[in-house]
Amino acid sequence: MSADTSQAIWDRARRYQSVLVGQGAQVTDADILQPAGTLLDLYGEDIRARAFTTQDPLRGEQMLRPDFTVPIVQQHMASASEPARYTYLGKVFRKQETDETRPTEFVQVGFEVFDGKDVAAADAEVFATFAGILADVPVTPMTGDIGILRAAVIGLNTTQRRRAALMRHLWRPRRFRALLDRFGGITPTPAARTALLANADAMADLPAVLGLRSESEIALRIDALRVDASADPISGFELDLLDALLKVRETAPNALATLRDIAVDLPSIGAAIDGMSMRLDALESRGIDVDALPFEAAYGRTSMEYYDGFVFGFSSNTNLNIPPVATGGRYDALTAVLGGGHDGNGGVPAVGGVIRPDLVARAEAAQ
Ligand SMILES: N[C@@H](Cc1c[nH]c[nH+]1)C(=O)O
């Protein structure tokens, strides 16, 4: 099923794009067929499962572009220089696994800013641009910061392996919670694992059975599980701090104050909070009513896994059944992963977002 792609929607899309061009964005495009393989990993589990893939005899596994950001970062890293601002307009394709009424192809108009001079200003520029386009539409913004969550996990006083597992599952709130409970000693180690470790030495004397893993891989894995089983639990104090952090959902200035309180005991989030504070100043100087701006620490945890800083969305006030009409965020690490181009091995700070004209039309119609 495709979203409303009537002439009126394309006209609307072009109108939005002309605003972005007015902001100095250069019009760009990406092929509809993209190489799947490693690119797909960059999106994370949700989009990996939802991409339409197909085989090409010469090029291997291909996919219908699930978004523009990844191909545009690739293009940018291969050739252009900073600062650069891009806009694109076209369809993206994603399977819908549960809701048949949701379209599998829809139009996006996007804006991507590659500019590391002042990241707070770039975050504010992107957010304020979308807020401007949506000024007369009944929507409410939401903001968050994946950088604060990442810094909190990095700061946990536990083994590197546990931190890495939590980081990997930051995007799956349920799994993340289950891991935290286990690492905090709240839920016991799974019985099968305890049994495996108890029997591991006895098994080592058995002849190796040909399987998917070599003997040394199995030994390494068992060693890792042993280290894990003997690691001290994450303290209740740290778990409480993390819980308090994940629950923050207030207007931005109040959220900032609460986060600063949490940072007294969880100093690893200090720098990310300073970044948030600078962003709020930059938003204010762009005319955003920061005092009323909602902030939710857990916001953005279930979307694109390439976000690692500021995240935002605008949701319809009147039609609560539709996804946010515009979303975006910062993805500095993605530019490093896809880098290796003109600026050596590092990345370039980058932030962007998309607006969906079909959803804006629905938000307006529901007024
Ligand atoms: N590509 C993202 C939106 C985005 C653009 N730039 C940053 N984020 C999406 O399709 O959801």
The ligand as an SDF file (V2000), in Angstrom:
LIG
                    3D

 11 11  0  0  0  0  0  0  0  0999 V2000
   16.2660    9.5270    7.7100 N   0  0  0  0  0  0  0  0  0  0  0  0
   15.4790    9.6570    8.9040 C   0  0  0  0  0  0  0  0  0  0  0  0
   15.1980   11.0940    9.2160 C   0  0  0  0  0  0  0  0  0  0  0  0
   16.4330   11.9110    9.3160 C   0  0  0  0  0  0  0  0  0  0  0  0
   17.0060   12.6810    8.3830 C   0  0  0  0  0  0  0  0  0  0  0  0
   18.1390   13.1710    8.9300 N   0  0  0  0  0  0  0  0  0  0  0  0
   18.2260   12.7430   10.1560 C   0  0  0  0  0  0  0  0  0  0  0  0
   17.2020   11.9590   10.3980 N   0  0  0  0  0  0  0  0  0  0  0  0
   14.1620    8.8920    8.7170 C   0  0  0  0  0  0  0  0  0  0  0  0
   13.8210    8.5320    7.6190 O   0  0  0  0  0  0  0  0  0  0  0  0
   13.4710    8.6690    9.7010 O   0  0  0  0  0  0  0  0  0  0  0  0
  1  2  1  0
  2  3  1  0
  2  9  1  0
  3  4  1  0
  4  5  2  0
  4  8  1  0
  5  6  1  0
  6  7  1  0
  7  8  2  0
  9 10  2  0
  9 11  1  0
M  CHG  1   8   1
M  END
$$$$
